[in-house]
Amino acid sequence: MSNDINVTINETDTIEVTITGGIAASTYSHVDSFVDGDLSSGILTVTHNLNVEYPLVQIYNSNKKLVSPDDVTYVDSNSSLVDLSSWGPIEGTWHLIIMGGN
């Protein structure tokens, strides 16, 4: 059994990986960076336009360490709210990766 793997990167930093053959699946991701000024009362609103329910959200701080957000709220298939309020004012540039699939 063989699989074909196609990777597409578009201009909105969305990566689509499609595997066909024995396994059929698509994974989508959104990569972005943010600073403290992008948060409102410690909440980051992310419009990822992935058209997926319940995406996986990962946050890395300016020291390249994976941090756990206080909460992630699914708003709709194209946006999420990430609560970072317990982290206080964040320093430097932080990064997020949002992934989902169908």
C-alpha positions in Angstrom: 0.0 0.0 0.0 1.4 3.4 -0.9 0.4 7.0 0.0 0.7 10.2 -1.8 1.5 13.3 0.4 0.9 16.8 -0.9 1.9 19.9 1.1 0.5 23.3 0.2 1.6 26.5 1.8 -0.4 29.6 0.9 0.2 33.3 1.4 -1.9 33.4 4.6 0.6 31.1 6.5 -1.8 28.2 6.3 -0.3 24.8 5.6 -2.4 22.0 4.2 -1.2 18.4 4.2 -3.2 15.9 2.3 -2.4 12.1 2.5 -4.1 9.9 0.0 -3.9 6.1 -0.4 -4.3 3.9 2.6 -5.1 6.9 4.9 -7.2 9.9 3.9 -6.8 13.0 6.1 -6.2 16.7 5.9 -4.4 18.8 8.5 -4.5 22.6 8.5 -2.4 25.0 10.6 -2.1 28.7 11.3 1.1 30.2 12.6 1.3 33.7 14.0 3.1 35.9 16.5 1.8 38.4 19.0 2.9 40.9 21.6 1.2 42.1 24.8 -0.6 44.9 22.9 -2.5 42.3 20.9 -4.2 41.1 24.1 -7.4 42.6 25.5 -7.6 42.0 29.3 -5.2 39.1 28.8 -7.3 37.5 26.0 -5.9 36.9 22.5 -8.5 36.7 19.8 -7.3 34.5 17.0 -8.9 34.4 13.5 -7.3 31.4 11.9 -9.7 30.8 9.1 -9.1 27.0 9.2 -12.8 26.1 9.0 -12.3 23.3 11.7 -14.0 22.7 15.0 -12.0 22.4 18.2 -8.5 23.1 16.9 -5.3 22.4 18.9 -3.7 25.6 20.2 0.0 25.8 21.2 1.7 28.9 22.6 5.4 29.5 22.8 6.8 32.4 24.9 9.7 34.7 23.9 12.1 32.2 25.4 10.9 29.5 23.0 9.2 27.6 25.8 5.8 25.9 25.4 3.4 27.5 27.8 -0.1 26.5 28.8 -2.8 29.1 28.3 -5.3 29.5 31.1 -8.2 28.6 28.8 -9.0 28.2 25.1 -12.5 29.0 23.9 -13.8 27.7 20.6 -15.8 30.7 19.1 -16.5 29.2 15.7 -14.8 27.2 13.0 -12.6 30.1 12.1 -11.7 31.8 15.4 -10.7 31.0 19.0 -10.1 33.0 22.2 -6.9 32.3 24.1 -6.8 33.3 27.8 -3.3 34.3 28.9 -4.3 36.6 31.8 -2.4 34.7 34.5 0.8 35.4 32.6 0.4 39.1 33.3 1.9 41.5 30.8 3.8 39.3 28.4 7.3 40.3 27.4 8.7 40.1 23.9 7.1 38.4 21.0 5.2 35.2 21.6 4.1 32.6 19.0 1.1 30.5 18.4 0.4 27.4 16.3 -3.2 26.4 15.7 -3.9 23.0 14.0 -7.0 21.2 13.0 -8.0 18.5 10.7 -10.9 16.7 9.1 
